[in-house]
Amino acid sequence: MTRKTRNLKMKLGHKLKQSRRLPLLTRLRTHQKLQQNTFKRDWRRTKMRLESDKDD
């Protein structure tokens, strides 16, 4: 960990896990009432708000 602190790496990992698509089994189980993940984020369009951005 040269530049990233442990807390920042943990937050980035959490955001990475959040940004996955909704499982197909979940869509089928809810009869497609849940169709997309609301936390899905594209790395170009939506930037994350992290505490390290305040330093720049």
C-alpha positions in Angstrom: 0.0 0.0 0.0 2.1 2.8 -1.2 -0.3 5.6 -1.8 -3.6 4.1 -0.7 -4.4 3.8 3.0 -6.1 0.7 4.3 -9.4 2.5 4.8 -9.4 3.8 1.3 -8.8 0.3 -0.1 -11.6 -1.0 1.9 -14.0 1.6 0.6 -12.9 1.1 -3.0 -13.4 -2.7 -2.6 -16.9 -2.1 -1.1 -17.8 0.2 -4.1 -16.5 -2.4 -6.5 -18.7 -5.1 -5.0 -21.7 -2.7 -5.0 -21.3 -1.9 -8.7 -22.2 -5.4 -9.9 -25.4 -6.3 -11.8 -28.4 -7.8 -10.1 -28.4 -11.6 -10.1 -30.8 -13.2 -12.6 -32.2 -15.4 -9.8 -33.2 -12.3 -7.9 -35.0 -10.9 -10.9 -36.9 -14.2 -11.4 -37.7 -14.6 -7.7 -39.3 -11.1 -7.5 -41.1 -11.5 -10.8 -39.0 -8.7 -12.2 -40.1 -6.0 -9.8 -36.4 -5.5 -9.1 -34.9 -5.1 -12.5 -31.6 -3.2 -11.9 -29.1 -2.5 -9.2 -29.6 1.0 -7.9 -25.9 1.2 -6.8 -24.6 0.3 -10.3 -22.1 2.9 -11.4 -20.1 3.5 -14.5 -16.5 4.6 -13.9 -16.7 7.2 -16.6 -20.1 8.8 -16.0 -20.4 8.8 -12.2 -17.5 9.6 -9.9 -17.3 8.3 -6.3 -17.3 10.8 -3.4 -14.3 9.8 -1.2 -12.5 11.7 1.4 -9.2 11.5 -0.5 -10.8 13.7 -3.3 -10.8 16.7 -0.9 -7.0 16.8 -0.9 -6.7 17.5 -4.6 
